[in-house]
Amino acid sequence: MKTKSFIPIQELVKVIRSKNSGPFMLTLDLLMKDSISYWLVKKSGVINTKLICDLYGISSEEILELESYDPALAYKITLVRPVPSGNILDTDIYGAQQYAPLLNIRIPIKDGG
């Protein structure tokens, strides 16, 4: 019987980062460590609009871009910042700490049996 188990995204990537994309947008990048990892993630379909909305507590309208890029073995996600960079309510002026929710991603793998 086949059962599903999961692999944490940290085991499949070489880089997970976030940064400002101007004062009003935030870019999230996931760069996979190799093509096997990339295709495992891509074929799973786990990285999608619903997941990002759930992880970040946002609506789909706040996702400006969610793309996979095969030649770079990467995903790029661009979000509307909740507050502009440098605003008095901003807690991360460079957007460098906003990748943390991505660490909760788990990719399903099938176990033989």
Residue frames relative to the residue before (quaternion, step in Angstrom):
aa qw qx qy qz dx dy dz
M 1.0000 0.0000 0.0000 0.0000 0.00 0.00 0.00
K 0.3372 -0.7401 0.5474 0.1970 3.56 -0.98 0.85
T 0.0915 -0.7759 0.6230 0.0391 3.54 -0.99 0.88
K 0.4138 -0.6967 0.5247 0.2608 3.53 -1.20 0.49
S 0.0084 0.7422 -0.6697 -0.0239 3.49 -1.12 0.74
F 0.3789 -0.7395 0.5241 0.1867 3.55 -1.27 0.21
I 0.2180 -0.7369 0.6238 0.1427 3.51 -1.27 0.55
P 0.4549 -0.6859 0.4847 0.2961 3.63 -0.81 0.89
I 0.5911 -0.6040 0.4063 0.3474 3.56 -1.01 0.81
Q 0.5861 0.6041 -0.3702 0.3930 3.61 1.09 -0.65
E 0.6560 0.5119 -0.3135 0.4575 3.59 1.13 -0.52
L 0.7160 0.4527 -0.2358 0.4761 3.57 1.24 -0.32
V 0.7181 0.4299 -0.2423 0.4908 3.59 1.21 -0.37
K 0.3171 -0.6983 0.5916 0.2486 3.51 -1.30 0.34
V 0.7879 0.0987 -0.0601 0.6049 3.58 1.22 -0.46
I 0.0323 0.7061 -0.7074 -0.0028 3.51 -1.16 0.84
R 0.1511 0.8053 -0.5573 0.1346 3.58 -0.65 1.06
S 0.1555 -0.7393 0.6425 0.1283 3.47 -1.39 0.26
K 0.0694 0.7801 -0.6187 0.0616 3.53 -1.21 0.58
N 0.6068 -0.5347 0.4346 0.3963 3.51 -1.27 0.33
S 0.1159 -0.7211 0.6759 0.0980 3.48 -1.27 0.59
G 0.7482 -0.1691 0.0660 0.6382 3.50 0.74 1.19
P 0.6858 -0.5234 0.3153 0.3955 3.61 -1.21 0.18
F 0.7536 0.4103 -0.2023 0.4721 3.59 1.19 -0.43
M 0.7381 0.3439 -0.2043 0.5434 3.59 1.30 -0.07
L 0.2199 -0.7455 0.6199 0.1080 3.51 -1.31 0.54
T 0.1709 -0.7821 0.5924 0.0907 3.57 -0.94 0.88
L 0.1485 -0.7589 0.6315 0.0568 3.53 -1.02 0.97
D 0.0805 -0.8034 0.5897 0.0189 3.59 -0.88 0.94
L 0.0580 -0.7432 0.6655 0.0378 3.52 -1.12 0.81
L 0.0415 -0.7954 0.6045 -0.0155 3.58 -0.54 1.17
M 0.3327 -0.7816 0.4980 0.1744 3.55 -0.49 1.21
K 0.5616 -0.6470 0.4126 0.3094 3.54 -1.15 0.66
D 0.7968 -0.0415 0.0306 0.6021 3.60 1.17 -0.47
S 0.6879 -0.5011 0.3272 0.4106 3.56 -1.27 0.25
I 0.5953 0.5550 -0.3769 0.4423 3.62 1.04 -0.61
S 0.6612 0.4975 -0.2999 0.4748 3.57 0.91 -0.92
Y 0.6510 0.5288 -0.3181 0.4420 3.58 0.90 -0.93
W 0.7188 0.4429 -0.2680 0.4640 3.58 0.76 -0.98
L 0.5738 0.5605 -0.3791 0.4612 3.60 1.12 -0.51
V 0.6750 0.4788 -0.2811 0.4860 3.56 0.93 -0.96
K 0.6866 0.4944 -0.3013 0.4398 3.58 0.78 -0.98
K 0.6856 0.4841 -0.2915 0.4590 3.60 0.87 -0.90
S 0.6033 0.5706 -0.3612 0.4243 3.59 1.13 -0.55
G 0.2888 -0.7831 0.4994 0.2324 3.59 1.09 -0.66
V 0.3765 0.7641 -0.4594 0.2516 3.58 1.27 0.15
I 0.7004 0.4160 -0.2757 0.5102 3.59 0.93 -0.81
N 0.2725 0.7482 -0.5421 0.2684 3.52 -0.20 1.35
T 0.7497 -0.4108 0.2777 0.4382 3.56 -1.31 0.14
K 0.6601 0.5153 -0.3221 0.4416 3.59 0.86 -0.91
L 0.6433 0.5213 -0.3276 0.4551 3.59 0.91 -0.87
I 0.6829 0.4808 -0.2977 0.4625 3.60 0.80 -0.97
C 0.6240 0.5250 -0.3384 0.4696 3.61 0.99 -0.77
D 0.6750 0.4938 -0.2908 0.4647 3.58 0.91 -0.91
L 0.6818 0.5012 -0.2943 0.4443 3.60 0.86 -0.94
Y 0.7896 0.3286 -0.1487 0.4964 3.57 0.96 -0.91
G 0.4045 -0.7358 0.4654 0.2799 3.60 1.23 -0.05
I 0.5046 0.6365 -0.4171 0.4078 3.55 1.03 0.86
S 0.5074 -0.6039 0.5053 0.3500 3.55 -1.34 0.11
S 0.6520 -0.5292 0.3689 0.3983 3.56 -1.22 0.40
E 0.5928 0.5804 -0.3635 0.4239 3.60 1.16 -0.53
E 0.6541 0.5175 -0.3104 0.4560 3.58 1.20 -0.43
I 0.5846 0.5073 -0.3798 0.5065 3.57 1.31 0.04
L 0.2065 -0.8118 0.5389 0.0890 3.56 -0.47 1.20
E 0.7883 -0.0016 0.0301 0.6146 3.56 1.17 -0.62
L 0.0911 0.7362 -0.6688 0.0496 3.53 -1.15 0.75
E 0.1682 0.8154 -0.5185 0.1950 3.53 -0.06 1.34
S 0.2521 -0.6874 0.6486 0.2076 3.49 -1.23 0.58
Y 0.1387 -0.7848 0.6011 0.0596 3.55 -1.10 0.71
D 0.3598 -0.8041 0.4369 0.1818 3.53 -0.07 1.38
P 0.6814 0.5007 -0.3371 0.4139 3.67 0.73 -0.87
A 0.7341 0.3883 -0.2273 0.5086 3.61 1.11 -0.63
L 0.3485 -0.7427 0.4933 0.2893 3.60 1.31 -0.10
A 0.5502 0.6427 -0.3316 0.4173 3.55 1.06 0.83
Y 0.2463 -0.6961 0.6493 0.1822 3.46 -1.46 0.29
K 0.0812 -0.7625 0.6401 0.0473 3.53 -1.13 0.77
I 0.0437 -0.7816 0.6216 -0.0270 3.51 -0.88 1.05
T 0.0672 -0.7900 0.6087 0.0295 3.57 -0.82 0.97
L 0.1049 -0.8063 0.5820 -0.0072 3.53 -0.81 1.14
V 0.4993 -0.5671 0.5413 0.3689 3.53 -1.30 0.31
R 0.4264 -0.6838 0.5235 0.2769 3.60 -0.90 0.89
P 0.5290 -0.6427 0.4402 0.3366 3.60 -0.97 0.75
V 0.7530 0.0119 -0.0284 0.6573 3.57 1.20 -0.61
P 0.5904 -0.5876 0.3992 0.3832 3.61 -1.05 0.59
S 0.5896 -0.5668 0.4434 0.3669 3.54 -1.16 0.63
G 0.7965 0.2708 -0.2226 0.4926 3.55 -0.86 0.98
N 0.4533 0.6680 -0.4554 0.3754 3.58 1.27 -0.13
I 0.6214 -0.5691 0.3842 0.3774 3.58 -1.08 0.62
L 0.6899 0.4605 -0.2731 0.4872 3.62 1.17 -0.53
D 0.5097 0.6607 -0.4125 0.3655 3.60 1.29 -0.12
T 0.2090 -0.8015 0.5527 0.0913 3.57 -0.82 1.04
D 0.7664 0.2230 -0.1275 0.5888 3.60 1.28 -0.09
I 0.2165 -0.8531 0.4592 0.1204 3.55 0.43 1.28
Y 0.7392 0.3891 -0.2269 0.5007 3.63 1.05 -0.68
G 0.4298 -0.7139 0.4518 0.3186 3.58 1.25 -0.21
A 0.4181 0.7679 -0.4108 0.2585 3.57 1.30 0.17
Q 0.7178 0.4310 -0.2555 0.4834 3.61 1.18 -0.33
Q 0.5110 0.6975 -0.3895 0.3174 3.58 1.26 0.04
Y 0.5094 0.6521 -0.4196 0.3732 3.60 1.24 0.04
A 0.4605 0.7486 -0.4185 0.2288 3.62 1.17 -0.55
P 0.6546 0.5082 -0.3582 0.4301 3.69 0.80 -0.73
L 0.5839 0.5917 -0.3739 0.4113 3.61 1.13 -0.54
L 0.5805 0.6038 -0.3671 0.4045 3.58 1.17 -0.52
N 0.6164 0.5527 -0.3378 0.4477 3.60 1.27 -0.25
I 0.4816 0.6744 -0.4422 0.3432 3.61 1.23 -0.10
R 0.0691 -0.7644 0.6409 0.0110 3.53 -1.04 0.94
I 0.2366 -0.7795 0.5688 0.1135 3.56 -0.84 1.00
P 0.3838 -0.7385 0.4976 0.2442 3.61 -0.68 1.00
I 0.0423 -0.7563 0.6520 0.0328 3.54 -1.13 0.74
K 0.3850 -0.7135 0.5353 0.2370 3.54 -1.09 0.67
D 0.2718 -0.7317 0.6050 0.1575 3.51 -0.96 0.91
G 0.4414 -0.6708 0.5219 0.2877 3.55 -1.02 0.74
G 0.1530 0.8130 -0.5542 0.0919 3.53 -1.16 0.30
